[in-house]
Amino acid sequence: MGTIVIVAAYGVYAAFWIRFLLHALLWWKAVTRPATIVGPLSPSSVKAWAFSARDVVLFWRLLKVNPALWFGEWLFHVSFLFVIMRHLRYVFLPVPEWVWWFQIPGLIAGYILPLSLLYIFIVRMFSVREKYSTPANMVLLGLLFVISSLGLLMVTLFRTDVVAVKLFTIGILSVTPAAVPGSILFLLHFSLVLILIPLLPTHILTAPLVMLEARKRDLGLPLVMHEE
Amino acid sequence: MKNKQSFTEDLSPRQILEIDACTQCGECLKHCPVQDVTGNPAVSPPEKIRMFREFIRASDGLKAKLFGPGEVDRKLLEDFTRAVFECTTCGACGQNCPVGIFTQRLWPMLRKEMVKRGLGPIGIQANLPKAITSSGNPYDKPAADRYRPWFPENAKVADRADVAYYAGCTGSYEAQPMVRGDALVLGAMGEPFTMLPPDEEVCCGFPLFITGQHDLLEDLVKRLVEGYKAKGVRTLVCSCPCCVNIMSRDWPAIYGHELPFTIRHITQFVATAMEQGKLRISKELHERVIYHDPCYLSRGVGVIEEPREVLRRIPGLTLLEFERHGLNSRCCGSGGAARKVFHENAIKMGRLTIDEAVKKKADRLILSCPACYAKVNEAMQEHDKQIRITDIMELISSLI
C-alpha cells in the first residue's frame, strides 16, 4: 500500500508539472504568433496595479456581485492559504522561522476551512439566485471538505505521529521514500490530496493576471472615446 | 480533419488566460439576457467556456501531444456553436465576472473558431459576406436606397468638411427615423458636414466581425478610411454603437495605422455642441422618459454620460433610469447579430425592456442604437404593454 501511495505521489507531481507546462506552451504559442484583432491594449498604471492587487487579495469583484458568496469564498481561500503555509513545516528541513509564524494562524484556519466550505455549499445549494453549479465544482468542494475535516481530526481527536509524517514527506521530496505513517486517517488525507491536485482549477494561476487586465481595461474604457 | 486543428489559433494570449481563469462560479448567469428568456444553463457563459476547454484539451492536451489531436465530438461542437451564436455578445457576463473576463471580445473570437470549422455562422448570418460584397450592406438592399428615403430635403451635405457623418446600414435601412434625426440635428448646428456617396458608404465591418467572418474586414475598412481621408475629415460622427465600437476599437488595427480622424458618437458630438452654444433646444417636453444604454456604447466604449447630458438639457423633461443602467445595462435583445436568427429570444428580451419602462411609469422609451430601435419596436407589436419609443436624436430634432 505504501509503495502504491509513493508511486502515485510521483505520478501526480509529474502530471501537475506536465499540465502546467502544456498550459504555458499554449500561452507562449499565442504570444509568438502574429497578433489577431485584439483591440487597443490598455496601458499599465500604478492605479491599475493597486486596484488589481485589491481584486486579488480581497476578491473585490466577487464582493461587488455576490457578498454572501464572497464571505465564504474569501474565508475559504485565506484559510486554505494559511493551512498550506502551516503544512510547509513538513517540507523544510530545518524549518525556517517564517514557517513557524504560520503555525498558530494555520491551526485556527484549519477550523475555519471546513466551515467555510460548508457555508459555500449552503449558499450555492439553497440560494434561489444561484442558477449554475457544475458537478466539477461540487466534487472539488466535497473533496476539500473531507480533506480539511480529516486534517482537523488529526490535530484534535486522533493525533498523528508528525515525525513519521515529516520523514515520509521529506523522503518523497528527496526521492528516498520512507515508510508511510501508520495512521489510516493520514493515508486517507494524503490519498485524497493526490486526487485533488489534478483536479485543482488552473484559475489559481491565471485569474490574478486576468484581474489585472480587467482593471487596466476598466480604467482605459473612458479613454476609448474621450480625450484624456 | 478540421475539427483536429488547434482551437486556439485565433485567440490572443489574454484570451487563452481568460479561458483558464473562469472559475465556473455562475455569477454571470444572473446578468445574462439569454438566461433571462431561455433559462437554459446549457447556453450560459461558464458552460461555453467549459465546452471550449474540452476542445482545447482534445487539440492541445497531453493526449493530443503524445498521440496526435483527437476528433472532437460533432454534437458537442454543434451545441457549442449554437450556444455561442445564440449569445447577444452584450458583455454583461464579463462586466459582472468576479475574475473580469472580457467576454464582449471573447465570444466573437470563439465564433471565429467555429466559422473556421464550417460550423458557424448560423442561418442568414452566413449570407452576410455575399450581401456585403454585392450591395455594400448586410441587408442586401440597393445602395441607391441608402439615404434617399429618409435624408431631409433641406439638409445640406458638403463635398469636403472637417466633420463627416456615417449613417450606417441598420440606421439607413431599418431605423430611418433615427438617422433622419441625426441629419436634422447635424444640419441645425450650422456647420458643414460631409458624407460618402451612398454606394461608397459601405458596411463598417461589425456584422462580419461579430459573426466571426473576418475575410472582408480589411477591404471594407480601407475603403471607408480612405474615402473619409480624401474628404479631409477630422471627426467622423456616427449614431450606431456597433459601428462606433468597431471604428474606435478595431479599425486602427485592421487599417494598420492610426486613423486620420477621431470617432465620435452622435450624442458626444451633440453634447459638446450644446455646451458650446451651437445647438439650442427651443421647445419644452413635460414627460418622464427612460433611457436605455446600448451594450456596445456603454460597456463597449464607455459613452454613458453624454446621452443623459443631452436629455437633461430638454426643459421640463424628467429622466428615469432602468434598474440596470450604464455599465450594467441589460441587453434589449438585438445584439451580436443574433436578433434575426434567434428572433423569439430577441423579442422576449425587447419586451423585458418595454415592461420595465412601463413599470417605471415612463411616457417614452429613449434609445440610441438602430438595432435596439428596430427590434424593440418589433417587440412591441402585439405586446400587452405599450410605450412610445423614440431615438434620442429623433427627439432632439423635434425640439430644436
Boltz contact constraints between the chains, C-beta under 6 A:
constraints:
  - contact:
      token1: [A, 18]
      token2: [B, 62]
      max_distance: 6.0
  - contact:
      token1: [A, 26]
      token2: [B, 8]
      max_distance: 6.0
  - contact:
      token1: [A, 26]
      token2: [B, 16]
      max_distance: 6.0
  - contact:
      token1: [A, 26]
      token2: [B, 60]
      max_distance: 6.0
  - contact:
      token1: [A, 27]
      token2: [B, 13]
      max_distance: 6.0
  - contact:
      token1: [A, 27]
      token2: [B, 16]
      max_distance: 6.0
  - contact:
      token1: [A, 30]
      token2: [B, 13]
      max_distance: 6.0
  - contact:
      token1: [A, 30]
      token2: [B, 16]
      max_distance: 6.0
  - contact:
      token1: [A, 31]
      token2: [B, 13]
      max_distance: 6.0
  - contact:
      token1: [A, 36]
      token2: [B, 10]
      max_distance: 6.0
  - contact:
      token1: [A, 36]
      token2: [B, 12]
      max_distance: 6.0
  - contact:
      token1: [A, 37]
      token2: [B, 250]
      max_distance: 6.0
  - contact:
      token1: [A, 37]
      token2: [B, 253]
      max_distance: 6.0
  - contact:
      token1: [A, 38]
      token2: [B, 12]
      max_distance: 6.0
  - contact:
      token1: [A, 39]
      token2: [B, 249]
      max_distance: 6.0
  - contact:
      token1: [A, 39]
      token2: [B, 250]
      max_distance: 6.0
  - contact:
      token1: [A, 61]
      token2: [B, 98]
      max_distance: 6.0
  - contact:
      token1: [A, 61]
      token2: [B, 100]
      max_distance: 6.0
  - contact:
      token1: [A, 62]
      token2: [B, 98]
      max_distance: 6.0
  - contact:
      token1: [A, 65]
      token2: [B, 27]
      max_distance: 6.0
  - contact:
      token1: [A, 65]
      token2: [B, 96]
      max_distance: 6.0
  - contact:
      token1: [A, 66]
      token2: [B, 27]
      max_distance: 6.0
  - contact:
      token1: [A, 131]
      token2: [B, 29]
      max_distance: 6.0
  - contact:
      token1: [A, 132]
      token2: [B, 26]
      max_distance: 6.0
  - contact:
      token1: [A, 132]
      token2: [B, 29]
      max_distance: 6.0
  - contact:
      token1: [A, 132]
      token2: [B, 41]
      max_distance: 6.0
  - contact:
      token1: [A, 134]
      token2: [B, 24]
      max_distance: 6.0
  - contact:
      token1: [A, 137]
      token2: [B, 24]
      max_distance: 6.0
  - contact:
      token1: [A, 202]
      token2: [B, 20]
      max_distance: 6.0
  - contact:
      token1: [A, 203]
      token2: [B, 21]
      max_distance: 6.0
  - contact:
      token1: [A, 203]
      token2: [B, 23]
      max_distance: 6.0
  - contact:
      token1: [A, 206]
      token2: [B, 17]
      max_distance: 6.0
  - contact:
      token1: [A, 206]
      token2: [B, 20]
      max_distance: 6.0
  - contact:
      token1: [A, 206]
      token2: [B, 21]
      max_distance: 6.0
  - contact:
      token1: [A, 207]
      token2: [B, 21]
      max_distance: 6.0
  - contact:
      token1: [A, 207]
      token2: [B, 99]
      max_distance: 6.0
  - contact:
      token1: [A, 209]
      token2: [B, 17]
      max_distance: 6.0
  - contact:
      token1: [A, 210]
      token2: [B, 17]
      max_distance: 6.0
  - contact:
      token1: [A, 210]
      token2: [B, 18]
      max_distance: 6.0
  - contact:
      token1: [A, 210]
      token2: [B, 21]
      max_distance: 6.0
  - contact:
      token1: [A, 210]
      token2: [B, 99]
      max_distance: 6.0
  - contact:
      token1: [A, 210]
      token2: [B, 100]
      max_distance: 6.0
  - contact:
      token1: [A, 211]
      token2: [B, 100]
      max_distance: 6.0
  - contact:
      token1: [A, 213]
      token2: [B, 14]
      max_distance: 6.0
  - contact:
      token1: [A, 214]
      token2: [B, 100]
      max_distance: 6.0
  - contact:
      token1: [A, 221]
      token2: [B, 302]
      max_distance: 6.0
  - contact:
      token1: [A, 222]
      token2: [B, 302]
      max_distance: 6.0
  - contact:
      token1: [A, 224]
      token2: [B, 248]
      max_distance: 6.0
  - contact:
      token1: [A, 224]
      token2: [B, 301]
      max_distance: 6.0
  - contact:
      token1: [A, 224]
      token2: [B, 302]
      max_distance: 6.0
  - contact:
      token1: [A, 225]
      token2: [B, 248]
      max_distance: 6.0
  - contact:
      token1: [A, 225]
      token2: [B, 301]
      max_distance: 6.0
  - contact:
      token1: [A, 225]
      token2: [B, 303]
      max_distance: 6.0
